[in-house]
Amino acid sequence: MSSTHAHDHDHAHDHDHGHEHGHAHHAHVPESFDRAFAIGIALNAGFVAVEAFYGWKAGSLALLADAGHNLSDVAGLVLAWAGAAAGRLRPSERHTYGFKRASILAAFANALLLLVAMGSLAWEAVHRLQAPAPAQGLTIMVVAAIGIVVNGLTALLFLRGSHDLNLRGAFLHMLADALVSAGVVVAGALTLGYGWIWIDPVASLVIAAVIVVGTWSLLRQSLHLMVDGVPAHLNLVEVRECLQGLPGVGAVHDLHVWAMGTSEVALTAHLVMPAAPADDAFLNAAAQTLRERFGIAHVTLQTSRTPVMTACV
């Protein structure tokens, strides 16, 4: 940035971070959910151990696949909790945004590990299909039924926080897991009732496919955010049109929107205002509009009477 851009034009750096508004939005998980996270993690970690043991004992790949899925739930809950805790850490001179982005990095790593685990289970299931082995259908049904209860209860812990993006994701994930466990119950019933020993590896393949589809989305989204991509729920054209429509704005240059973490979004832009430079009332109104329409609470707006960043769009 040239010195002319930095200092010489009117209101060269008008900043409004929405401090009177920005910290009341839904980006931070309330501390009251710490108890919900602790209970959910304990329930699911205990169930993973039970399901993995009985899956091994009963020779059920479906149970082992579901145990791997529930292990990802534990990691997901830990990640969401860590993200909530990181969001409460105060920024420092060395980390001016705090540690919010750590949740994105953890999500990416977790997705990679889960894809490798599901690939291994799918490979074993294919071999089991070539040489089917009997599995204990009743054991499968009982353990998976416990999974329905555990996942359902965990989902209910986050029901009242569904307005928050992270908590809503945890709620929907756990609800989906309850449905997956219901599918394992069906596989156990078919094995027990009809002696279809091939149904267990088939069910494990289906469960692995479901997990891979969900994990691929997590991998893609986390990688997108890691390279400062525009969050998927935002339309940059609409954001630009919103800024362009503000009173007195003639043009919008150098617009950037990126994720500070998994639940907070930041925006910077240069606004050309030929008639008059922005005042505090304009900046406050602009920040409030961006927060209410798009959920963008961290806003930095730079204004000038004439374009000063001609190379930027």
Salt bridges, closest charged atoms under 4 A:
ASP10 OD2 - ARG305 NE 2.57
ASP14 OD1 - HIS11 ND1 2.76
GLU20 OE2 - HIS21 NE2 3.55
ASP34 OD2 - ARG88 NH2 3.31
ASP73 OD1 - HIS173 NE2 2.96
ASP177 OD1 - HIS69 NE2 3.02
ASP177 OD2 - HIS173 NE2 3.83
ASP228 OD1 - ARG101 NH2 2.75
ASP254 OD1 - HIS256 NE2 2.67
GLU264 OE2 - HIS28 ND1 3.49
GLU264 OE1 - HIS298 NE2 2.77
GLU292 OE2 - ARG291 NH2 3.83
